[in-house]
Amino acid sequence: MLFRGAVTPGGNALALGVLFPRPTFKPFSQHSPPIDRR
């Protein structure tokens, strides 16, 4: 039911990250700071 409300790509990613904290989110977060700084 919660997934139905998170039909948007942003909501889906957030729901997946919160419900299923996978290791893929770790590298993604670490890649954000370096890209933003450069």
Steps between C-alpha positions, in 0.01 A plus 500: 500500500782740586663424166185617322541849647869504407441469127751778426865404438617708799241352736576147381875543557438646845258222597745236376789661687300532822332159476799323346824679600725336240876548462437668163372808684834534685716548187234723348510733801880505499501577127274801549736710715809459274298580185344807664838624630670463161 
